[in-house]
């Protein structure tokens, strides 16, 4: 299930704790009439499995609040993530010591948003309160999604910045080794940094214009090329990409180049990279292959870069890439319908 479907299957139901059948039946009928999904935990049933199903709202009658249930709910609340503040609607008896009960529950359930009603309560008031609790729960979920997305964006930004710095460091070292004078070094280094920036300007700010694979390839690899010692062999037919496809391809090539500089074919002086592409029927394909670097060993776990490549290329081409950790050099191959990436898609 997707996260959204899973949320609807869990957070969007009411768990009713009611030991008396008449209360359970009444609450089920009332809430069901207002299109609320209701699950009942009655006397003799353990509340823990019901809580683990992550209800959106918990409704408990006064009679259900025995020490075992209060303790079980408190233990479950303690395991909830920081974004979660469980709405709990408590139906208190008129004759009970309400202030005492409320104080005890606030202490036992600090991670809950508690709403108290004195019975008898009108159906309209009760349903309105539960629906309001549902809206609060959904807002909590929105906050959770925002936090998760922000964390992911920070991780991606951190990864991108590290890769850019690694690229700049590599460009610096390559330029330094080939420079005879400080003036020559300064000019070459400045030019390569400008070329690194060009790919961002040409692709990431294309404003909907199409861009050719060849242009992306040239701009992406230009900072790493040295006069008389081109370590990139590239080639393929003219293919125009839409902006989204061009952006994704540029990011993936930058990811592969950075990885090759750090660990692969471009980490050794004699290393080479081949990037080719073509059209076969309705499909477009590409192949990245490294040679001349240190022996390749498949990593024990996928890093962020590999996860990004798999996800981005699968989304772009509609098929997962084949990444081979051949001992002679990394190989990354992918293919998919040309209509997914062309300027007219």
LOMARLUM-942543 format. One record per residue: residue in three letters; chain; z, x, y of N, C-alpha, C in turn. Coordinates in steps of 0.001 Angstrom, whole numbers. Example, Ala and Ser with C-alpha at 12.3 -4.5 7.8 and 13.67 -1.06 7.14 Angstrom:
// LOMARLUM-942543
PT   type   mol      n.c3      n.c1      n.c2     ca.c3     ca.c1     ca.c2      c.c3      c.c1      c.c2
PT    ALA     A      7800     13190     -5690      7800     12300     -4500      7800     13200     -3300
PT    SER     A      7080     12850     -2250      7140     13670     -1060      7870     12900        30
END
This chain:
// LOMARLUM-942543
PT   type   mol      n.c3      n.c1      n.c2     ca.c3     ca.c1     ca.c2      c.c3      c.c1      c.c2
PT    UNK     A         0       833     -1199         0         0         0         0       866      1247
PT    UNK     A      -623       360      2318      -525      1052      3584       870       842      4138
PT    UNK     A      1238      1666      5157      2555      1536      5752      2767       153      6326
PT    UNK     A      1707      -410      6975      1856     -1711      7596      2102     -2796      6556
PT    UNK     A      1324     -2773      5459      1506     -3758      4397      2871     -3590      3750
PT    UNK     A      3269     -2356      3539      4572     -2106      2940      5686     -2620      3842
PT    UNK     A      5565     -2442      5144      6567     -2950      6070      6663     -4464      5979
PT    UNK     A      5501     -5131      5935      5533     -6589      5847      6189     -7045      4560
PT    UNK     A      6042     -6257      3494      6613     -6626      2205      8101     -6363      2145
PT    UNK     A      8638     -5601      3097     10053     -5244      3041     10813     -5730      4261
PT    UNK     A     10501     -5195      5426     11285     -5509      6616     11196     -6973      7011
PT    UNK     A     10178     -7685      6611      9951     -9032      7119     10426    -10129      6170
PT    UNK     A     11585     -9932      5574     12184    -11024      4800     13673    -11104      5104
PT    UNK     A     14250    -12276      4859     15667    -12520      5106     16422    -12424      3787
PT    UNK     A     17483    -11638      3801     18376    -11584      2648     19597    -12436      2964
PT    UNK     A     19838    -13435      2130     20970    -14335      2331     22056    -14011      1311
PT    UNK     A     23259    -13720      1802     24429    -13523       948     25276    -14785      1049
PT    UNK     A     25228    -15611        22     25932    -16899        42     26397    -17224     -1374
PT    UNK     A     27688    -17125     -1647     28174    -17373     -3010     28109    -18844     -3415
PT    UNK     A     28138    -19747     -2439     28111    -21166     -2772     26677    -21663     -2788
PT    UNK     A     26335    -22355     -3862     24950    -22765     -4059     24445    -23664     -2932
PT    UNK     A     25330    -24558     -2462     24872    -25484     -1419     24484    -24727      -143
PT    UNK     A     25241    -23662       180     24898    -22861      1357     23589    -22119      1150
PT    UNK     A     23429    -21518       -28     22213    -20767      -315     20983    -21665      -285
PT    UNK     A     21107    -22845      -902     19966    -23764      -932     19622    -24268       466
PT    UNK     A     20660    -24555      1255     20424    -25056      2614     19716    -23998      3458
PT    UNK     A     20214    -22764      3410     19607    -21697      4208     18186    -21406      3755
PT    UNK     A     17961    -21423      2446     16602    -21178      1941     15646    -22250      2466
PT    UNK     A     16047    -23514      2364     15172    -24604      2800     14917    -24533      4300
PT    UNK     A     15987    -24305      5081     15846    -24260      6537     14917    -23135      6985
PT    UNK     A     15129    -21944      6457     14349    -20791      6905     12925    -20833      6366
PT    UNK     A     12760    -21338      5144     11418    -21450      4570     10568    -22417      5376
PT    UNK     A     11195    -23478      5892     10462    -24439      6723      9912    -23789      7986
PT    UNK     A     10513    -22677      8386     10057    -21965      9585      9297    -20687      9209
PT    UNK     A      8683    -20718      8016      7783    -19649      7550      8472    -18296      7424
PT    UNK     A      9750    -18302      7069     10475    -17064      6829     10654    -16863      5325
PT    UNK     A     10373    -15660      4853     10548    -15329      3441     12035    -15083      3179
PT    UNK     A     12590    -15777      2199     14031    -15726      1954     14301    -15248       533
PT    UNK     A     15267    -14345       419     15756    -13913      -892     17258    -14112      -929
PT    UNK     A     17747    -14621     -2045     19152    -15013     -2172     19901    -14053     -3089
PT    UNK     A     21053    -13579     -2612     21991    -12841     -3456     23236    -13702     -3583
PT    UNK     A     23464    -14252     -4761     24567    -15191     -4956     25737    -14513     -5665
PT    UNK     A     26761    -15284     -5936     27950    -14766     -6606     27594    -14143     -7949
PT    UNK     A     28161    -13000     -8230     27928    -12336     -9509     26788    -11350     -9487
PT    UNK     A     25962    -11376     -8429     24851    -10433     -8323     25267     -9236     -7474
PT    UNK     A     24803     -8063     -7883     25057     -6873     -7080     24159     -6907     -5847
PT    UNK     A     24740     -6650     -4682     23968     -6724     -3444     23098     -5482     -3244
PT    UNK     A     23427     -4388     -3902     22734     -3124     -3654     21228     -3191     -3889
PT    UNK     A     20750     -3732     -5030     19283     -3809     -5223     18593     -4631     -4140
PT    UNK     A     19249     -5672     -3652     18656     -6490     -2589     18561     -5703     -1284
PT    UNK     A     19575     -4882     -1008     19558     -4067       198     18487     -2988       114
PT    UNK     A     18301     -2424     -1079     17302     -1362     -1251     15881     -1863     -1037
PT    UNK     A     15690     -3201     -1062     14377     -3782      -763     14125     -3855       737
PT    UNK     A     15074     -3345      1546     14947     -3247      3005     14633     -4586      3676
PT    UNK     A     15566     -5514      3672     15319     -6788      4366     15210     -6582      5861
PT    UNK     A     14522     -7527      6523     14430     -7461      7973     15701     -7925      8638
PT    UNK     A     16313     -8965      8085     17549     -9529      8609     18453     -9892      7448
PT    UNK     A     19736     -9664      7614     20734    -10042      6614     21546    -11200      7173
PT    UNK     A     21660    -12296      6396     22481    -13448      6773     23589    -13583      5744
PT    UNK     A     24843    -13566      6201     25990    -13632      5293     26918    -14757      5698
PT    UNK     A     27290    -15594      4738     28308    -16606      5011     29686    -15958      4939
PT    UNK     A     30656    -16644      5543     32021    -16103      5576     32523    -15806      4170
PT    UNK     A     32216    -16700      3229     32727    -16564      1866     32155    -15347      1135
PT    UNK     A     31024    -14848      1601     30398    -13700       927     31048    -12384      1299
PT    UNK     A     31901    -12388      2322     32420    -11136      2865     33654    -10636      2108
PT    UNK     A     33496    -10444       822     34592     -9850        51     34535     -8334       188
PT    UNK     A     35611     -7632      -149     35649     -6170        50     34497     -5431      -614
PT    UNK     A     34071     -5896     -1801     32992     -5211     -2508     31677     -5303     -1737
PT    UNK     A     31371     -6495     -1214     30132     -6682      -456     30188     -5920       864
PT    UNK     A     31302     -6005      1569     31445     -5293      2842     31258     -3795      2635
PT    UNK     A     31859     -3266      1571     31738     -1840      1277     30305     -1461       915
PT    UNK     A     29640     -2286        89     28272     -1990      -340     27317     -2010       849
PT    UNK     A     27472     -2993      1724     26607     -3065      2904     26860     -1862      3809
PT    UNK     A     28138     -1502      4002     28461      -344      4836     27876       943      4284
PT    UNK     A     27943      1124      2952     27391      2334      2331     25881      2387      2498
PT    UNK     A     25223      1240      2385     23767      1206      2538     23366      1484      3985
PT    UNK     A     24107       918      4927     23806      1154      6339     23920      2633      6699
PT    UNK     A     24857      3319      6059     25069      4745      6355     23879      5594      5947
PT    UNK     A     23031      5082      5057     21868      5843      4599     20619      5583      5440
PT    UNK     A     20713      4672      6385     19532      4287      7158     19131      5376      8145
PT    UNK     A     17812      5482      8434     17348      6485      9402     17836      6150     10802
PT    UNK     A     17703      7105     11712     18230      6956     13053     17651      5783     13826
PT    UNK     A     16389      5386     13540     15766      4304     14296     16289      2936     13885
PT    UNK     A     16962      2846     12747     17321      1557     12161     18683      1058     12644
PT    UNK     A     18699      -162     13160     19943      -853     13487     19838     -2247     12883
PT    UNK     A     20327     -2398     11676     20120     -3596     10877     20711     -4840     11543
PT    UNK     A     19913     -5893     11789     20476     -7147     12310     21189     -7908     11185
PT    UNK     A     22445     -8236     11404     23232     -8998     10428     23792    -10232     11120
PT    UNK     A     23411    -11397     10606     23898    -12669     11125     25041    -13128     10231
PT    UNK     A     26217    -13345     10833     27400    -13735     10073     27807    -15155     10475
PT    UNK     A     27949    -16029      9482     28348    -17420      9712     29830    -17554      9413
PT    UNK     A     30640    -17679     10454     32096    -17711     10318     32614    -19145     10255
PT    UNK     A     33724    -19330      9520     34393    -20624      9483     35163    -20844     10778
PT    UNK     A     35213    -22100     11209     35949    -22441     12426     37428    -22100     12291
PT    UNK     A     37969    -22261     11074     39416    -22091     10866     39817    -20632     10614
PT    UNK     A     38860    -19717     10554     39177    -18329     10241     39686    -17585     11471
PT    UNK     A     40313    -16467     11239     40745    -15581     12323     39528    -14766     12774
PT    UNK     A     38713    -15375     13594     37402    -14825     13913     37474    -13466     14606
PT    UNK     A     38383    -13316     15553     38488    -12047     16264     38813    -10916     15302
PT    UNK     A     39684    -11198     14350     40074    -10187     13367     38909     -9825     12455
PT    UNK     A     38188    -10860     12013     37038    -10631     11136     35961     -9818     11857
PT    UNK     A     35679    -10182     13103     34658     -9468     13873     35021     -7999     14048
PT    UNK     A     36291     -7745     14382     36728     -6366     14580     36595     -5552     13304
PT    UNK     A     36946     -6172     12166     36857     -5475     10886     35409     -5154     10525
PT    UNK     A     34486     -6099     10796     33083     -5876     10452     32428     -4856     11384
PT    UNK     A     32799     -4870     12650     32276     -3871     13580     32679     -2475     13138
PT    UNK     A     33905     -2341     12636     34366     -1040     12154     33686      -654     10848
PT    UNK     A     33484     -1649      9954     32896     -1362      8640     31386     -1145      8711
PT    UNK     A     30736     -1787      9692     29273     -1719      9789     28841     -1206     11162
PT    UNK     A     29143        25     11518     28786       534     12851     27286       684     13050
PT    UNK     A     26506       743     11949     25059       933     12065     24314      -401     12035
PT    UNK     A     25017     -1488     12372     24392     -2804     12326     24421     -3464     13688
PT    UNK     A     23449     -4346     13914     23430     -5194     15117     23946     -6559     14687
PT    UNK     A     25225     -6816     14948     25896     -7993     14394     25820     -9182     15341
PT    UNK     A     25491    -10328     14757     25380    -11583     15491     26267    -12604     14777
PT    UNK     A     27210    -13191     15506     28164    -14105     14887     27918    -15538     15359
PT    UNK     A     27999    -16480     14395     27931    -17905     14691     29132    -18594     14044
PT    UNK     A     29655    -19556     14756     30732    -20362     14182     30134    -21628     13579
PT    UNK     A     30492    -21904     12338     30014    -23128     11705     30881    -24321     12122
PT    UNK     A     30228    -25489     12224     28798    -25750     12005     27946    -25284     13178
PT    UNK     A     26782    -24739     12855     25839    -24299     13864     24578    -25136     13716
PT    UNK     A     23969    -25491     14828     22776    -26330     14750     21623    -25544     14125
PT    UNK     A     20757    -26218     13393     19622    -25531     12772     18751    -24802     13799
PT    UNK     A     18539    -25433     14966     17692    -24808     15980     18307    -23499     16458
PT    UNK     A     19614    -23499     16697     20291    -22300     17183     20244    -21187     16149
PT    UNK     A     20484    -21552     14881     20497    -20536     13827     19106    -19931     13625
PT    UNK     A     18093    -20783     13529     16728    -20282     13326     16297    -19428     14513
PT    UNK     A     16625    -19870     15718     16266    -19107     16909     16919    -17727     16898
PT    UNK     A     18183    -17673     16487     18886    -16395     16427     18285    -15457     15399
PT    UNK     A     17908    -15977     14239     17323    -15142     13184     15939    -14645     13597
PT    UNK     A     15154    -15520     14238     13838    -15095     14706     13956    -14013     15782
PT    UNK     A     14956    -14150     16660     15181    -13125     17671     15582    -11803     17022
PT    UNK     A     16380    -11889     15949     16775    -10684     15218     15566    -10023     14577
PT    UNK     A     14631    -10837     14083     13402    -10289     13514     12596     -9533     14565
PT    UNK     A     12493    -10101     15757     11758     -9429     16820     12417     -8100     17168
PT    UNK     A     13743     -8086     17192     14450     -6824     17462     14160     -5804     16370
PT    UNK     A     14097     -6277     15126     13801     -5381     14002     12392     -4809     14111
PT    UNK     A     11443     -5650     14519     10073     -5183     14669      9963     -4170     15806
PT    UNK     A     10728     -4369     16880     10729     -3380     17964     11303     -2047     17482
PT    UNK     A     12322     -2127     16620     12861      -898     16032     11781      -175     15233
PT    UNK     A     11009      -942     14479      9937      -342     13684      8886       298     14578
PT    UNK     A      8576      -348     15720      7623       234     16661      8140      1561     17208
PT    UNK     A      9446      1602     17496     10053      2851     17974      9941      3925     16900
PT    UNK     A     10216      3536     15647     10076      4482     14534      8669      5037     14448
PT    UNK     A      7657      4142     14537      6267      4597     14449      5931      5536     15600
PT    UNK     A      6443      5216     16785      6196      6073     17947      6817      7451     17747
PT    UNK     A      8035      7476     17227      8721      8749     16982      7962      9564     15939
PT    UNK     A      7550      8900     14851      6814      9602     13793      5515     10177     14332
PT    UNK     A      4810      9387     15160      3544      9855     15712      3776     11022     16660
PT    UNK     A      4831     10929     17466      5129     12007     18402      5458     13296     17662
PT    UNK     A      6217     13175     16570      6550     14365     15778      5288     14982     15195
PT    UNK     A      4382     14123     14681      3142     14626     14100      2274     15302     15163
PT    UNK     A      2221     14701     16352      1432     15299     17435      2013     16642     17855
PT    UNK     A      3340     16736     17884      3960     18014     18229      3650     19075     17182
PT    UNK     A      3679     18686     15927      3346     19637     14863      1901     20094     14987
PT    UNK     A      1013     19123     15256      -405     19473     15387      -626     20371     16593
PT    UNK     A        32     20042     17716      -109     20863     18907       413     22277     18648
PT    UNK     A      1554     22373     17995      2119     23681     17672      1158     24489     16807
PT    UNK     A       573     23801     15815      -378     24466     14921     -1614     24920     15689
PT    UNK     A     -2143     24056     16565     -3339     24401     17323     -3069     25593     18261
PT    UNK     A     -1921     25563     18918     -1597     26656     19832     -1489     27969     19067
PT    UNK     A      -856     27947     17900      -750     29159     17093     -2126     29675     16687
PT    UNK     A     -3006     28752     16315     -4349     29160     15923     -5129     29748     17101
PT    UNK     A     -5001     29126     18272     -5692     29654     19446     -5174     31049     19780
PT    UNK     A     -3848     31227     19719     -3275     32544     19996     -3746     33576     18968
PT    UNK     A     -3841     33131     17701     -4339     34039     16667     -5788     34415     16943
PT    UNK     A     -6577     33447     17420     -7970     33733     17749     -8065     34709     18908
PT    UNK     A     -7261     34491     19931     -7276     35387     21091     -6864     36797     20683
PT    UNK     A     -5834     36887     19832     -5392     38202     19356     -6503     38912     18594
PT    UNK     A     -7194     38146     17716     -8290     38731     16942     -9422     39189     17855
PT    UNK     A     -9766     38355     18841    -10823     38720     19785    -10436     39985     20549
PT    UNK     A     -9181     40068     20943     -8695     41254     21655     -8865     42509     20810
PT    UNK     A     -8432     42425     19526     -8501     43600     18655     -9943     44015     18397
PT    UNK     A    -10830     43036     18145    -12233     43360     17901    -12868     43992     19142
PT    UNK     A    -12545     43433     20314    -13111     43970     21547    -12577     45366     21831
PT    UNK     A    -11294     45577     21585    -10678     46892     21828    -11316     47969     20966
PT    UNK     A    -11555     47636     19684    -12128     48638     18769    -13542     49033     19189
PT    UNK     A    -14284     48095     19817    -15671     48388     20174    -15861     48848     21601
PT    UNK     A    -14776     48974     22373    -14899     49315     23793    -14819     50816     24011
PT    UNK     A    -15665     51312     24910    -15636     52733     25273    -14878     52966     26575
PT    UNK     A    -14876     51964     27441    -14199     52101     28729    -13357     50860     28985
PT    UNK     A    -12390     50993     29876    -11550     49852     30244    -12377     48767     30905
PT    UNK     A    -13339     49193     31721    -14186     48215     32381    -15028     47436     31366
PT    UNK     A    -15567     48168     30392    -16348     47491     29352    -15505     46552     28531
PT    UNK     A    -14305     46999     28196    -13387     46141     27445    -13076     44867     28219
PT    UNK     A    -12777     45003     29513    -12422     43859     30334    -13550     42839     30381
PT    UNK     A    -14776     43316     30576    -15908     42402     30652    -16170     41689     29343
PT    UNK     A    -16137     42446     28241    -16390     41839     26932    -15304     40828     26568
PT    UNK     A    -14052     41209     26823    -12933     40327     26462    -12993     39030     27262
PT    UNK     A    -13286     39151     28553    -13392     37965     29404    -14530     37065     28930
PT    UNK     A    -15642     37657     28550    -16774     36877     28076    -16468     36125     26788
PT    UNK     A    -15734     36769     25885    -15410     36112     24618    -14409     34971     24815
PT    UNK     A    -13462     35158     25704    -12536     34064     26002    -13274     32889     26622
PT    UNK     A    -14258     33189     27467    -15061     32124     28066    -15848     31386     26985
PT    UNK     A    -16364     32118     26011    -17114     31486     24920    -16198     30605     24076
PT    UNK     A    -14953     31067     23878    -13998     30254     23124    -13728     28944     23854
PT    UNK     A    -13677     29000     25165    -13453     27793     25973    -14673     26882     25973
PT    UNK     A    -15868     27477     25851    -17099     26687     25930    -17185     25618     24854
PT    UNK     A    -16687     25931     23657    -16788     24951     22580    -15947     23722     22904
PT    UNK     A    -14823     23916     23585    -14013     22776     23994    -14748     21957     25051
PT    UNK     A    -15354     22631     25991    -16072     21928     27055    -17300     21201     26524
PT    UNK     A    -18026     21839     25623    -19292     21277     25144    -19094     20131     24173
PT    UNK     A    -18048     20221     23367    -17867     19221     22310    -16760     18233     22640
PT    UNK     A    -15596     18731     23016    -14461     17843     23204    -14590     16996     24462
PT    UNK     A    -15430     17420     25424    -15623     16647     26639    -17079     16221     26769
PT    UNK     A    -17673     15839     25651    -19105     15522     25639    -19417     14158     26232
PT    UNK     A    -18390     13320     26480    -18584     12015     27106    -19634     11178     26387
PT    UNK     A    -19586     11191     25081    -20471     10337     24308    -21818     10944     24003
PT    UNK     A    -22170     12107     24590    -23468     12719     24329    -23491     13357     22938
PT    UNK     A    -24682     13416     22348    -24831     14045     21049    -24842     15558     21196
PT    UNK     A    -24515     16231     20123    -24497     17691     20108    -25013     18147     18754
PT    UNK     A    -25769     19238     18730    -26354     19704     17476    -25355     20547     16695
PT    UNK     A    -25503     20547     15372    -24659     21401     14544    -24842     22862     14955
PT    UNK     A    -26067     23259     15236    -26325     24652     15605    -25561     25040     16864
PT    UNK     A    -25516     24130     17837    -24789     24425     19074    -23302     24581     18809
PT    UNK     A    -22755     23698     17984    -21338     23796     17633    -21045     25119     16938
PT    UNK     A    -21908     25463     15990    -21734     26710     15240    -21794     27914     16171
PT    UNK     A    -22806     27951     17038    -22960     29098     17947    -21764     29239     18882
PT    UNK     A    -21308     28129     19455    -20191     28178     20387    -18881     28558     19693
PT    UNK     A    -18699     28042     18488    -17457     28314     17765    -17368     29766     17321
PT    UNK     A    -18479     30323     16858    -18443     31675     16290    -18713     32776     17324
PT    UNK     A    -19232     32408     18493    -19604     33416     19490    -18465     34384     19835
PT    UNK     A    -17212     33903     20003    -16143     34846     20373    -15881     35926     19328
PT    UNK     A    -16280     35683     18077    -15973     36628     17004    -17135     37571     16685
PT    UNK     A    -18249     37412     17386    -19419     38233     17103    -19385     39509     17933
PT    UNK     A    -19763     40617     17298    -19833     41909     17978    -21282     42385     18008
PT    UNK     A    -21706     43039     19069    -23086     43546     19143    -23390     44474     17977
PT    UNK     A    -24467     44173     17253    -24874     45002     16130    -24058     44804     14870
PT    UNK     A    -23108     43881     14897    -22270     43672     13711    -21877     42198     13635
PT    UNK     A    -22880     41355     13325    -22642     39917     13223    -22098     39597     11836
PT    UNK     A    -20890     39128     11782    -20238     38866     10498    -20434     37428     10026
PT    UNK     A    -21243     36653     10785    -21497     35265     10423    -22969     35083     10093
PT    UNK     A    -23244     34541      8915    -24605     34155      8539    -24652     32630      8548
PT    UNK     A    -25464     32062      9439    -25509     30609      9577    -26946     30133      9533
PT    UNK     A    -27116     28881      9151    -28465     28336      9137    -28530     26945      8568
PT    UNK     A    -29512     26186      9043    -29724     24837      8560    -30691     24113      9465
PT    UNK     A    -31165     22943      9062    -32134     22185      9865    -31482     21571     11105
PT    UNK     A    -32284     21187     12097    -31732     20533     13290    -31112     19181     12923
PT    UNK     A    -29829     19038     13221    -29127     17778     12978    -28263     17490     14201
PT    UNK     A    -28461     16306     14794    -27680     15910     15953    -26498     15056     15509
PT    UNK     A    -25314     15407     16006    -24091     14702     15650    -23590     13867     16811
PT    UNK     A    -22928     12763     16485    -22263     12019     17547    -21019     12786     17993
PT    UNK     A    -20427     12355     19085    -19337     13116     19690    -18152     13262     18737
PT    UNK     A    -17777     12172     18072    -16630     12235     17163    -16875     13226     16032
PT    UNK     A    -18091     13151     15456    -18421     14067     14366    -18468     15512     14865
PT    UNK     A    -19032     15723     16065    -19089     17070     16615    -17712     17645     16877
PT    UNK     A    -16811     16819     17404    -15441     17264     17654    -14751     17660     16363
PT    UNK     A    -14879     16804     15342    -14226     17076     14061    -14778     18340     13428
PT    UNK     A    -16113     18504     13444    -16709     19697     12850    -16246     20956     13579
PT    UNK     A    -16196     20914     14928    -15746     22080     15686    -14310     22448     15322
PT    UNK     A    -13451     21449     15213    -12059     21711     14838    -11964     22325     13444
PT    UNK     A    -12760     21792     12513    -12714     22299     11135    -13244     23732     11067
PT    UNK     A    -14339     24023     11768    -14866     25390     11774    -13872     26349     12428
PT    UNK     A    -13229     25893     13486    -12217     26728     14133    -11054     26989     13170
PT    UNK     A    -10677     25961     12407     -9597     26109     11418     -9987     27115     10346
PT    UNK     A    -11205     26995      9826    -11670     27909      8786    -11787     29336      9319
PT    UNK     A    -12308     29487     10538    -12448     30823     11116    -11089     31469     11342
PT    UNK     A    -10144     30692     11838     -8803     31234     12076     -8151     31662     10768
PT    UNK     A     -8308     30848      9732     -7748     31192      8426     -8410     32448      7869
PT    UNK     A     -9728     32564      8080    -10440     33760      7599     -9969     35011      8333
PT    UNK     A     -9652     34871      9619     -9158     36006     10406     -7770     36433      9922
PT    UNK     A     -6936     35441      9623     -5559     35734      9222     -5489     36291      7801
PT    UNK     A     -6191     35623      6872     -5979     35923      5449     -7260     36210      4661
PT    UNK     A     -8418     35778      5166     -9609     35768      4331    -10638     36812      4666
PT    UNK     A    -11910     36394      4616    -13018     37329      4734    -13045     38111      6028
PT    UNK     A    -12588     37517      7124    -12643     38215      8415    -11411     39078      8681
PT    UNK     A    -10494     39125      7710     -9326     39994      7883     -9613     41428      7455
PT    UNK     A    -10781     41637      6838    -11192     42982      6416    -12436     43392      7211
PT    UNK     A    -12568     44678      7547    -13700     45128      8381    -15059     44778      7805
PT    UNK     A    -15189     44768      6477    -16491     44522      5866    -16699     43060      5479
PT    UNK     A    -15741     42220      5797    -15826     40824      5391    -16926     40057      6104
PT    UNK     A    -17424     39018      5426    -18501     38194      5958    -18185     36712      5731
PT    UNK     A    -18806     35861      6566    -18717     34414      6404    -20125     33844      6448
PT    UNK     A    -20400     32954      5516    -21674     32234      5516    -21378     30754      5722
PT    UNK     A    -22072     30157      6718    -21949     28716      6919    -23342     28129      7006
PT    UNK     A    -23666     27281      6035    -24992     26677      5977    -24853     25167      5859
PT    UNK     A    -25917     24456      6218    -25915     23007      6144    -27329     22527      5861
PT    UNK     A    -27438     21279      5428    -28754     20745      5118    -28710     19255      4870
PT    UNK     A    -29879     18705      4556    -30029     17283      4289    -30612     17112      2899
PT    UNK     A    -30033     16210      2125    -30529     15915       784    -30582     14401       618
PT    UNK     A    -31804     13843       722    -31929     12387       679    -31254     11776      1891
PT    UNK     A    -30312     10861      1638    -29563     10229      2728    -28314     11014      3108
PT    UNK     A    -28056     12096      2399    -26822     12854      2606    -27033     14081      3488
PT    UNK     A    -25978     14456      4181    -25920     15740      4866    -24796     16538      4206
PT    UNK     A    -24997     17848      4087    -23999     18668      3395    -23752     19954      4182
PT    UNK     A    -22625     20576      3908    -22342     21882      4507    -21548     22725      3506
PT    UNK     A    -21672     24052      3688    -20985     24974      2780    -20480     26180      3579
PT    UNK     A    -19204     26454      3430    -18553     27629      4023    -18181     28575      2884
PT    UNK     A    -18555     29835      2999    -18229     30795      1940    -17857     32144      2560
PT    UNK     A    -16739     32699      2108    -16261     33993      2593    -16460     35055      1512
PT    UNK     A    -16816     36257      1924    -16957     37387      1002    -16423     38643      1675
PT    UNK     A    -16081     39640       846    -15701     40945      1362    -14278     41054      1852
PT    UNK     A    -13498     40020      1703    -12103     40062      2124    -11195     40424       958
PT    UNK     A     -9891     40344      1162     -8951     40629        70     -9071     39576     -1026
PT    UNK     A     -8665     39897     -2260     -8715     38915     -3346     -7958     37647     -2975
PT    UNK     A     -8563     36511     -3276     -7978     35226     -2903     -7062     34725     -4019
PT    UNK     A     -5896     34267     -3623     -4948     33652     -4554     -4652     32246     -4046
PT    UNK     A     -4807     31257     -4896     -4551     29879     -4478     -3084     29716     -4090
PT    UNK     A     -2799     29169     -2915     -1409     29022     -2482      -653     28019     -3353
PT    UNK     A       647     28232     -3439      1481     27342     -4258      1644     25969     -3618
PT    UNK     A      1475     25883     -2307      1555     24594     -1625       540     24551      -486
PT    UNK     A       123     23342      -139      -854     23177       931      -188     23327      2291
PT    UNK     A      -746     24178      3145      -278     24284      4510      -887     23191      5368
PT    UNK     A      -463     23160      6637      -972     22132      7542     -2483     22254      7698
PT    UNK     A     -2989     23481      7787     -4421     23667      7986     -5251     23084      6860
PT    UNK     A     -4843     23335      5620     -5583     22795      4471     -5495     21275      4439
PT    UNK     A     -4319     20746      4734     -4163     19289      4764     -5053     18685      5843
PT    UNK     A     -5109     19360      6997     -5966     18843      8064     -7432     18860      7635
PT    UNK     A     -7883     19971      7038     -9279     20063      6605     -9639     18943      5637
PT    UNK     A     -8791     18743      4649     -9074     17692      3652     -9136     16322      4324
PT    UNK     A     -8173     16049      5172     -8117     14736      5815     -9280     14538      6780
PT    UNK     A     -9544     15543      7628    -10590     15408      8644    -11974     15306      8018
PT    UNK     A    -12268     16162      7050    -13594     16151      6432    -13811     14898      5590
PT    UNK     A    -12756     14423      4934    -12876     13182      4166    -13164     12014      5093
PT    UNK     A    -12460     11959      6216    -12692     10889      7185    -14096     10968      7771
PT    UNK     A    -14579     12188      8012    -15887     12368      8626    -17027     12033      7676
PT    UNK     A    -16985     12577      6468    -18106     12439      5534    -17947     11284      4549
PT    UNK     A    -16745     10726      4441    -16532      9644      3484    -16269     10137      2079
PT    UNK     A    -16287     11451      1892    -15987     12055       597    -15109     13276       826
PT    UNK     A    -14232     13540      -116    -13314     14666        30    -14061     15984      -138
PT    UNK     A    -13688     16999       621    -14315     18309       451    -13853     18970      -840
PT    UNK     A    -14659     19886     -1339    -14281     20694     -2497    -13905     22079     -1972
PT    UNK     A    -12626     22404     -2038    -12135     23689     -1557    -11795     24545     -2769
PT    UNK     A    -12513     25657     -2904    -12365     26525     -4066    -11751     27858     -3640
PT    UNK     A    -10632     28199     -4251     -9976     29476     -3956    -10491     30533     -4939
PT    UNK     A    -11808     30838     -4803    -12425     31859     -5643    -11849     33229     -5273
PT    UNK     A    -11597     34067     -6261    -10948     35352     -5980    -11785     36217     -5030
PT    UNK     A    -13108     35983     -4991    -13978     36774     -4119    -14027     36218     -2695
PT    UNK     A    -13537     35002     -2503    -13556     34433     -1156    -13468     32913     -1179
PT    UNK     A    -12857     32353      -156    -12702     30907       -54    -14064     30230        97
PT    UNK     A    -14223     29082      -581    -15435     28275      -468    -15013     26851      -129
PT    UNK     A    -15663     26258       867    -15394     24873      1251    -16729     24142      1345
PT    UNK     A    -16914     23133       498    -18160     22369       454    -17855     20889       665
PT    UNK     A    -18746     20212      1388    -18573     18778      1614    -19941     18151      1847
PT    UNK     A    -20060     16882      1486    -21288     16149      1723    -20960     14677      1924
PT    UNK     A    -21868     13961      2585    -21690     12533      2808    -22915     11953      3476
PT    UNK     A    -22911     10648      3687    -24054      9978      4284    -24294     10490      5700
PT    UNK     A    -25563     10809      5992    -25908     11305      7319    -25640     10248      8382
PT    UNK     A    -25746      8987      7999    -25527      7901      8965    -24101      7880      9510
PT    UNK     A    -23160      8510      8787    -21761      8547      9254    -21567      9526     10413
PT    UNK     A    -22440     10516     10507    -22208     11596     11490    -23320     11707     12536
PT    UNK     A    -24436     11003     12339    -25563     11181     13249    -25289     10512     14591
PT    UNK     A    -26093     10826     15580    -25889     10312     16942    -26087      8809     17002
PT    UNK     A    -26763      8230     15986    -27012      6792     16004    -26026      6030     15138
PT    UNK     A    -25023      6739     14545    -24090      6042     13645    -23112      5230     14459
END
